[in-house]
């Protein structure tokens, strides 16, 4: 599991505040999608309609016009400054690997402590 990060002033930013409710919802859903799937802020175009229940193509146009999303030749969209606020795939994977290593060491130590092997 990873987490998306939102500044507490996110909704008050002029670019965001001017969005319609549909574009706002799509933008937030897009950020959450990128965080969940570790895409570094890239959303494949064919995934966009599945991000919200009542998808409206005009919401994508609105996000592009606001400078929040950048169109990649109709194949994908890049969320502006995603990596400024959220961890990259590489950062998340390093953190997960370090956690797994810590847990393995802890389990190994506990196994030895329970059996009394180090006495």
C-alpha positions in Angstrom: 0.0 0.0 0.0 1.2 3.5 -0.8 -0.3 6.9 0.0 -1.1 9.9 -2.1 0.0 13.2 -0.6 -2.2 16.3 -0.7 -1.2 19.7 0.6 -3.8 21.0 3.0 -4.3 23.9 0.6 -4.8 21.7 -2.4 -8.5 22.5 -2.9 -7.8 26.2 -2.5 -5.2 26.4 -5.3 -6.5 28.7 -8.0 -6.0 26.0 -10.7 -8.0 23.5 -8.6 -10.6 25.9 -7.2 -11.8 26.7 -10.7 -12.4 23.1 -11.7 -15.9 21.7 -12.1 -16.9 19.0 -9.6 -16.4 16.4 -12.3 -12.9 17.6 -13.2 -12.0 17.9 -9.5 -13.1 14.3 -8.8 -11.2 13.0 -11.9 -8.0 14.9 -10.9 -8.1 13.4 -7.3 -9.0 10.0 -8.7 -6.1 10.3 -11.1 -3.6 11.1 -8.3 -4.9 8.2 -6.2 -4.6 5.9 -9.3 -1.0 6.9 -9.8 -0.1 6.4 -6.2 -1.8 3.0 -6.0 -0.2 1.6 -9.2 3.1 3.5 -8.8 3.0 5.1 -12.3 5.0 8.2 -11.4 2.1 10.4 -12.4 1.3 8.8 -15.7 -2.2 7.6 -16.5 -2.8 5.5 -19.6 -5.6 7.1 -21.7 -7.6 3.9 -21.8 -7.7 3.8 -17.9 -9.1 7.3 -17.5 -12.8 6.5 -18.0 -12.6 3.8 -15.2 -11.3 6.3 -12.6 -14.7 7.8 -11.8 -18.3 6.5 -12.0 -19.7 9.2 -14.2 -16.8 9.9 -16.5 -17.1 13.0 -18.7 -14.5 13.5 -21.4 -14.9 17.2 -20.9 -13.3 16.8 -17.5 -10.1 15.7 -19.1 -10.2 18.7 -21.4 -10.7 20.9 -18.4 -7.7 19.4 -16.6 -5.5 19.9 -19.6 -6.7 23.5 -20.1 -6.0 24.2 -16.4 -2.4 22.8 -16.8 -3.0 20.0 -14.3 -2.7 17.2 -16.8 -0.5 17.1 -19.9 -1.7 15.0 -22.9 0.9 12.6 -24.3 -0.4 12.3 -27.9 -3.7 10.8 -26.7 -2.0 7.7 -25.3 -1.5 8.9 -21.8 -1.7 11.9 -19.4 0.9 13.1 -17.1 -0.2 14.8 -13.8 1.6 18.1 -13.4 4.1 18.1 -10.5 3.0 14.6 -9.3 6.5 13.7 -8.3 7.0 17.0 -6.5 4.4 15.9 -3.9 4.4 12.1 -4.1 7.0 9.4 -3.9 8.3 7.8 -7.1 8.0 4.1 -7.8 11.7 3.7 -7.0 11.3 5.4 -3.6 8.3 3.2 -2.7 10.0 0.0 -3.8 13.1 0.9 -1.8 11.0 1.6 1.3 9.1 -1.7 0.8 12.3 -3.7 0.4 13.9 -2.1 3.5 10.7 -2.9 5.5 10.8 -6.5 4.3 14.4 -6.8 5.2 13.8 -5.4 8.7 10.9 -7.8 9.2 12.9 -10.8 8.1 15.7 -9.9 10.5 13.2 -9.4 13.3 11.6 -12.8 12.6 15.0 -14.5 12.4 16.0 -12.9 15.8 12.7 -13.9 17.3 13.1 -17.5 16.1 16.5 -17.7 17.8 15.1 -16.1 21.0 12.2 -18.5 21.2 14.4 -21.6 20.8 17.1 -20.5 23.0 19.7 -21.2 20.3 21.9 -18.2 21.3 22.3 -19.3 24.9 
